[in-house]
Amino acid sequence: MKVMAAVKRVVDYNVNVRVKADHSGVETSNVKMSMNPFDEIAVEATVRLKEAGHASEVIAVTCGPAQSAETLRTALAIGADRGVHIHTDAELQPLAVAKLLKAAVEREEAQLVILGKQAIDDDAGQTGQLLAALLDWPQATFASRIEIGTDTATVTREVDGGLEVIELTLPAIVTTDLRLNEPRYVTLPNIMKAKKKPVDTLSPAELGVDPAPRLKTLTVKEPPARQAGVRVTDVAALIDKLRNEAKVI
Ligand code: AMP
């Protein structure tokens, strides 16, 4: 079966994110960008499925501007066989991404699509669920283990208070949680090999999708700065402050 991993280019998780002066969003110019960490886990999962003989081909797909091609190359260096770049400069919201991914999944006839549970820039946590709904496929979100059977996937999910194991009939959608795997280190020879792997570039129009945003961002603000703390001399002073200043006890 063909498996697909969705990868998004986001501000690197080590960057201290700053709000733009006009409050229209966060600063992304001259900022280090990387693959969304949950998507690295998704790519690693798909590559392991191929190595275990469950997948015939691994296709990495990204939606975004020209620079997103770099993120695809990283997926190819981890081990994906080929890339699909849905090239658009439009602001992409989860519903638009899900529609674009649906078109790509149908075009490729993929049987399993693995996405990150959330993108660390918008923190939406919606795309996998929307994609499952649009395709009318079963979904297992927040996966920490995936086992493939005959026409099924058994997925362990990280839920409040423990683990839930569910069985899905393929084709299906899975979103990754942190404990699913530890992505391999991308080696220089694999970066070189990735340069020769094929990448198809498509436009939303070729896929028959209008990616126009449905939501309008009104303003983006920094959280209020935290006030400096004070050191109390003893427990009695702490209790006095909690009771009479903070009024929480
Ligand atoms: P979100 O719903 O925005 O938190 O994103 C959840 C997951 O959807 C991400 O971890 C990616 O796997 C996938 N995704 C979101 N945006 C894109 C994009 N522009 N291109 C490819 N995959 C995406």
Boltz pocket constraint, residues with backbone or C-beta under 6 A from the ligand:
constraints:
  - pocket:
      binder: B
      contacts: [[A, 6], [A, 7], [A, 8], [A, 9], [A, 36], [A, 38], [A, 39], [A, 42], [A, 61], [A, 62], [A, 63], [A, 64], [A, 92], [A, 94], [A, 97], [A, 114], [A, 115], [A, 116], [A, 117], [A, 118], [A, 119], [A, 120], [A, 122], [A, 123], [A, 124], [A, 125], [A, 126], [A, 127], [A, 128]]
      max_distance: 6.0
